[in-house]
Amino acid sequence: METNFNHVYIFGTNIKTENDKQIISTLLNSTREIEQWNLDLEDIDSVLRIESKSLNADQIIKMIAQEDFKCIELSE
């Protein structure tokens, strides 16, 4: 499967623990518009990478904020 990088969003977050990751995992896995995602807890910015053809960065940021986490889009 080929990745279209126009639909890949990269964010810095304040998601720091495995428990935090589990909370976000439940949200992201239940969102049908998200094709794939991953979170790097070992990175200083706790980088969240999301692939979605129908969601935009602002919508993703609002979703993450509903779980009381901060999320900012990182520039390319």
N, C-alpha and C positions, 0 to 999 in steps of 0.2 A: 504494500500500500504506500503510495507516494504522499508525502506531506506537502500541503499548500501553505507556505509560510505566511500568506495573507490572513490566515485564520488562526495563527498562533499568537497567544498573548503571554507576556512574561511580566511577573509582578514581584516586587519585594514585599514581604509580609512580616507581621509580628507573631506568626505561628511558630512556636518554639519547642513544644513538647510532643511526645507521642499521643498524649491525651488530646491536645489541641488538634493534631493531625486527624485523629479519629472523628472528632466533631466535624471538621471540614470534609473528611472522606464521606461521611453520611450525606452531607449536603451535595457534594459534587457528583457522587455516584447516583444520586436520585434525580439529577437534572439531565433530562434526555438530550438537551441541546449541546451538552458537553461530550465530545467524542473521546477525548483522552485528557488526562491530567497527571502531573507528578509534582511532588514537593520535595525540595532538598533541605532537610533540617540541618545538615552539616554546614551549609553555606551561611555566611554571616548575615545575609539578607533574607534567609529562609525563602529561597526563590520558588515561586509557584508558576508552573507552565501549564497553560490550558489551550486545547485545540477545540474550536467551535466555529461552525460556519454561520450560525444564526445569532449568537450573542456578540455584543461589542464590549470593549474594555470597561466602560462605565457600568454596564449591567452586571458584569462580573464583580466589580468593586462593591456595588450595592449588595449583591448576594453575600459576599464575604463579610461585609459590615453588619448584616443582619445577625450574624453569629458572634458579634462583638470583637471581630478581628480587623486590623488595619491592613490595607492592601494598596500599593501604588504601582502604577505601570512603569516599568523600566524601559528606557529608550534603547533602541537597537544599537 
